[in-house]
């Protein structure tokens, strides 16, 4: 067996190992959500109208993220270049809107830093998509590693800004989110649309969890703005 073949096999195994580690985090977020249901009624009573409005706004922004990334993925796989270009423009505009959502609390500098990291998240997902279309396991592995490190960078930024967003918890949520992107791209590439429909529902529920957790953390840190 040549060195190139050995290297390709090793890269493929590395991809599978990292991908499995990310995917394994998905049930963790679900378990946390299940445990929190016992105190759900109490949380609803504690939430103000402003908190609910903020959570709804963030849900809308984050659902836009997964919608447009899915659109880019499907168009790229189906070689619909014009559709992919438009969807990508919308994905970038959406990332700017998500970043802008923290500016009223943390300022323009934080908004710019957040957008840079969100752009890095999208770039890693796009790199994984392109590598998947090309059946390039080595580049899939590199993109997965970038997606993983980017999740930690975002978690670091948010946890430093808000003490109610613990780094480990945020990192796990973002790793699971990245795992959903990977799973969805593979299913679209393999034309497993029934499975992908199930993944979409998981992505949506998970992204709502991220939005709600962010809104609750903001309400705790800036209680005067949410009273």
N, C-alpha and C positions, 0 to 999 in steps of 0.2 A: 504494500500500500504506500503511495507517494506521500510526501510531507504535506502537500496541498490538500489531499483528501483527508488526511488525519486532522489537519487544522480545521477543515470545514466541519468534520464530525464533532470536534471539540467545541467549535462555535455554536453548533446546533444544540449540543447538550447544555451549554451555558445558557442559551436562550430559553430552553425548556425549563431549566432550573429556576431562573429568575422569573420567568412568566408564571410558573407554578407558585412561587413565593408571593407574587403580587396577587394572583387569583385567590390564594388561600386567605387573604385579608378581607375579601368581600364578605364572607359569613360573619366575621368579627363585627363589622359595622352593623350587620343585621341583628346580631345578638345584643349589641349595645342598645339598639333601637327597641328590641323586644323588652329588655330589662327596664327601659325608661317608660314603657307604657303604663306601669303601675303608678307613676307620678304624673301622668299626662294631664289628668284633670286639674291637678294642683298647678301645673305650669300654665295651663290655659287661663286660670284665674289670676295668676301673677302677671301675665302678659298684658301690656297696655295696647291700646289701638295702634299707637305708633310702632310698637314692636311687630304686630301683625302686618301692618302696612310694609314695613321694611322687609320682613320675611317673604311677603308676596312679591315684592319688587325683585329681591335676590333670586327667588325661584324662577321668575320670568327670565332674568338675565342668564342664569345657569342652564335653563332648559334650552335657551337659544344657543348656548355653547354646544351642547351635545347634538342639537338638531343640525346646525351648520357643519359641524365636523363629520357627522354621518353623511350629509349631502356631498361634501368633498370626497369622502371615502368611496361612496357608491359611484359618483361620476368618474373618479379616477380609475376605478376598477373596470368600469364599462367604457373607458376611453372617450368620455364626453368632455372634451377639453373646455369648451365654452361654458358649460354648466359648472365644471369644477372651478374655473376662474371666478365666476360670479359668487359661488358658494364660499370660496376662500376669502373674497373681499368682505363678505358678510361675517365670516368667522373672526376676521381681524377687527372689524368694527365692533363686534360683540365683545371681544376681549378688552377693547378700549372702554366700553361701557361698564364692564365688570370692574376694571381698575378704577374708573371714575367714581364708583359707588363708595369707595373708602376715603376719597378726598375731603368730604365735609368733616370727617373725624380726625384724619391724620395729616392732611395737607397735600400739596401738589407733588412734593418729593416722593412721598409714599405711593401716590398714584402712579408716578412714572416708574418707580422701582417694581411695583406690582405688575404693571403692564409688560415690562421687560421679561419678567418671569412667566407671565401667562403666554407671551409670545414664544418663550422657550418651550413651554408645555406643548403648544400647538406644533411647533417645529419638530419636536421629538415624535409626536403622533404622526405627523406627515411623513417623516423619515421612515417610520415603521411601515406606514401604508405603501410608500414607494418601494421599499425593500420587499414587502409581501407580494406586490404585483410582479416584481422581478424574480421572486423565489430566491432571494439572497439571504440566507440564514445568518451570515456574518454581520450584514448591515442591520438585520432585524435585532440581533443581539446588542449591537452598539446603540441602536435607537432605544431599546428597552432600558439599557443602563443610563442613558441620558434622561429618559422619562423618570427613572427612579431617583436620580440625583436632583433633578428639578423639583420633584415633590418635596424633598427635604429642604431645598432652598426656600420654597414658598412657605412651608411650615415654619421655618426659622423666622422669616419676615413677619408673618402674622402673629406668631407667639410672642415676639419681642414687642409688637405693637399693642397686643391685647393679652393681659394675664389670664383671661377666661378662655383663651384658645391654646391649650397645652400643646407643645410641639409634637410629642409622640402621637397624641390623638389626631391632630390635624394631618400629620404625615401618613398615618394609617388610612385615613379617609381618602387622601389624595392618591396613595398607592393603589387602593381599591378602585378608585376612579380610573386610573391609568390602566389597570387590569381589564376594566370594562371596555375601554377603547381597543385594546389589543384583541380581546375576544370578539368584539363586534367586527373588526376588520377581517379577521380570519373567517368568520361566518359569512360575511358578504362575499369575500373572495371565493369561498367554496360553494356559494349559492345555497347556503343553509338558512333560508329565510324564516322558517318557523322557529328555529333556534335563536336567530337574531332578534325576532320579535320578542322573545322572552328576555333576552339580554337588554333590549331597549327598556322594558318595564323595570328591570333591575337598575339600570342606569338612571332612569327618571326618579325612582324612589330614593336612590342613593344621593343624587344631586340635590333633591329636596332636603335631605338630611343635612348636607353641607350648608345650604342656604339658611335653614332654620337655626342651626348651631351658630352661624355667624351673626344672625340677627339677635339671638339671645345674648351672645357675648358682648355685642355692641350696647345692648340695653343695660347690661350690668355695669359696663365700664363708663357709660355716659348716661347715667340714670336721669340726670336733669333734662336731657334732650328727649327722653322717652316717657316722661311723666304726664 
